[in-house]
Amino acid sequence: MPRRLTEEQIDYIVKHYPIQYTKDVAKHLGLSETTIYNLAFRLNLKKDETFRAMELQRQADRLRQVGKRSRFNKGTKPPNYGKKMTPELYEKCKGTMFKKGEKPPNWKPDGSERTDVDGYTMIKVNGKFIQKHVHIWNQHHGEVPKGSAVIFKDGNRQNLIIENLILVTRKELMLRNTIQRYDPELQFTMKVLSKLKKKIDAKK
């Protein structure tokens, strides 16, 4: 059964809860912090804005001080700098150490291939995986210009022959992706109109 508070205790809590730490109010009255919180909730008591601002500032200052104490200054050497691992510790750790020249289990050499979640074939070149169709285009025509993209003429992302690759602008690629939701006849009409507009703009 909850402890019944006296009127003096309630008055003290109403007066001091908004401007003091809850633990200090509880300690002064000989009550638990939970009792103070429960009464504050029932009476809809809130911490004073000024008190909250001061507390936030205090916490920020404390974190800054902790950061200063834990931060290495330029030129500072760690306590274990230059120290060798003891033979006992080395024996415990050597089983998990990488040997010189050893490669991680998931390492793949240049030329390795994989398929990503979007169905594109990726190939490892100079230590990085890139889209294989872009790599093939680069080998035949040089780097893809900025603002352009290499796409598949027949829409098949696994058909990687150079004859199936075409270079389009990002704007044209966006248009192509937009019209895919329409039926083939309307798609054809939209493409014809787009080409016609380009020719008109070129003559202008």
Solvent accessible surface area in square Angstrom, and as a share of the most:
residue,aa,sasa,rsa
1,M,235,1.05
2,P,123,0.77
3,R,153,0.56
4,R,224,0.82
5,L,25,0.12
6,T,72,0.42
7,E,136,0.61
8,E,129,0.58
9,Q,29,0.13
10,I,55,0.28
11,D,94,0.49
12,Y,47,0.18
13,I,0,0.00
14,V,66,0.38
15,K,143,0.61
16,H,33,0.15
17,Y,17,0.06
18,P,28,0.18
19,I,96,0.49
20,Q,58,0.26
21,Y,74,0.28
22,T,9,0.05
23,K,123,0.52
24,D,62,0.32
25,V,0,0.00
26,A,3,0.03
27,K,170,0.72
28,H,121,0.54
29,L,32,0.16
30,G,56,0.54
31,L,18,0.09
32,S,61,0.39
33,E,76,0.34
34,T,87,0.51
35,T,37,0.21
36,I,0,0.00
37,Y,109,0.41
38,N,73,0.38
39,L,8,0.04
40,A,3,0.02
41,F,174,0.72
42,R,163,0.60
43,L,79,0.40
44,N,108,0.55
45,L,31,0.16
46,K,141,0.60
47,K,44,0.18
48,D,58,0.30
49,E,122,0.55
50,T,89,0.52
51,F,31,0.13
52,R,125,0.46
53,A,59,0.45
54,M,128,0.57
55,E,30,0.14
56,L,119,0.59
57,Q,97,0.43
58,R,114,0.41
59,Q,69,0.31
60,A,37,0.28
61,D,57,0.30
62,R,122,0.45
63,L,114,0.57
64,R,125,0.46
65,Q,88,0.39
66,V,61,0.35
67,G,24,0.23
68,K,119,0.50
69,R,177,0.65
70,S,83,0.54
71,R,150,0.55
72,F,126,0.52
73,N,109,0.56
74,K,209,0.89
75,G,73,0.70
76,T,69,0.40
77,K,130,0.55
78,P,57,0.36
79,P,119,0.75
80,N,103,0.53
81,Y,136,0.52
82,G,72,0.69
83,K,149,0.63
84,K,190,0.80
85,M,92,0.41
86,T,74,0.43
87,P,100,0.63
88,E,119,0.53
89,L,85,0.42
90,Y,100,0.38
91,E,101,0.45
92,K,166,0.70
93,C,42,0.25
94,K,89,0.38
95,G,72,0.69
96,T,122,0.71
97,M,66,0.29
98,F,137,0.57
99,K,127,0.54
100,K,212,0.90
101,G,70,0.68
102,E,90,0.40
103,K,108,0.46
104,P,60,0.38
105,P,138,0.87
106,N,121,0.62
107,W,113,0.40
108,K,106,0.45
109,P,67,0.42
110,D,85,0.44
111,G,45,0.43
112,S,24,0.15
113,E,90,0.40
114,R,133,0.48
115,T,86,0.50
116,D,47,0.24
117,V,153,0.88
118,D,86,0.45
119,G,25,0.24
120,Y,46,0.17
121,T,12,0.07
122,M,27,0.12
123,I,20,0.10
124,K,24,0.10
125,V,39,0.22
126,N,134,0.69
127,G,47,0.45
128,K,148,0.63
129,F,50,0.21
130,I,60,0.30
131,Q,59,0.26
132,K,42,0.18
133,H,5,0.02
134,V,38,0.22
135,H,36,0.16
136,I,26,0.13
137,W,28,0.10
138,N,37,0.19
139,Q,124,0.55
140,H,108,0.48
141,H,113,0.50
142,G,32,0.31
143,E,144,0.65
144,V,38,0.22
145,P,71,0.45
146,K,207,0.88
147,G,43,0.41
148,S,16,0.10
149,A,10,0.08
150,V,10,0.06
151,I,25,0.13
152,F,21,0.09
153,K,128,0.54
154,D,84,0.44
155,G,59,0.57
156,N,74,0.38
157,R,98,0.36
158,Q,99,0.44
159,N,42,0.21
160,L,35,0.17
161,I,102,0.52
162,I,39,0.20
163,E,118,0.53
164,N,9,0.04
165,L,8,0.04
166,I,42,0.21
167,L,67,0.33
168,V,8,0.05
169,T,72,0.42
170,R,140,0.51
171,K,160,0.68
172,E,45,0.20
173,L,36,0.18
174,M,128,0.57
175,L,66,0.33
176,R,67,0.24
177,N,97,0.50
178,T,54,0.31
179,I,2,0.01
180,Q,104,0.46
181,R,179,0.65
182,Y,79,0.30
183,D,82,0.42
184,P,110,0.69
185,E,143,0.64
186,L,77,0.38
187,Q,30,0.13
188,F,140,0.58
189,T,63,0.37
190,M,54,0.24
191,K,77,0.33
192,V,70,0.40
193,L,104,0.52
194,S,28,0.18
195,K,136,0.57
196,L,93,0.46
197,K,129,0.55
198,K,111,0.47
199,K,135,0.57
200,I,83,0.42
201,D,73,0.38
202,A,88,0.68
203,K,182,0.77
204,K,192,0.81
